[in-house]
Amino acid sequence: EIVLTQSPATLSLSPGERATLSCRASQSVGSYFAWYQQKPGQAPRLLIYDASNRATGIPARFSGSRSGTDFTLTISSLEPEDFAVYYCQQRNTFGQGTKLEIK
Amino acid sequence: QVQLQESGPGLVKPSQTLSLNCTVSGGSISRTGYYWNWIRQHPGKGLEWIGYIYHSGTTYYNPSLKSRLTISLDTSKNQFSLSLSSVTAADTAVYYCARGENYLWGSYVDQWGQGTLVTVSS
């Protein structure tokens, strides 16, 4: 079974800064890969699918990329509403999450 | 836009069966290209896939839960259901029902219910 390892566990940044979140898959998964955002008390929301495509309604400041088994979610300029927990997903597996907090 | 709503008891006694329903509105659960998921989140923890069911009735169950788990569809009510037997405190979690959709390279969960907290306690 695939193991997804997210890093860092916590990322402390300020609004306006660029955020880079990583997720490494334990084996090749092609572009079958997604990112989700979860805010406190809310259900997760699909951000990125097929490694690099934004889901409906997701702002352009969110982007996803892939290099082999390494996947990256980039938020180009953080807005206050972006501070949340981010999960990666491949098939039936989620990563453990990265908490993006305000510095 | 499709909406999903979980319903069921918020408190279950140890060794009993946890049963939840998910009512889908705004779209048919019989439509091809979608699958219907149960995902849970232990307090303060990450997401765990419980399982899912296709419109055809084909299911996937998390191997760690498979022996206790049943997911079913009721197309007449546009609902799908979760049954988890022999629960313990370790099954205390927020349970989400969610819709998955097939995209070009993979399948992803694109619509979620609000989640319901189920506590296992005597």
Interface residues (C-beta under 8 A of the other chain):
Chain A: G30 S31 Y32 F33 A34 Y36 Q38 Q42 A43 P44 R45 L46 Y49 D50 A51 N53 A55 T56 Y87 Q89 Q90 R91 N92 T93 F94 G95 Q96 G97
Chain B: G46 L47 E48 W49 Y60 N62 Y96 A98 Y103 L104 W105 G106 S107 Y108 V109 D110 W112 G113 Q114 G115
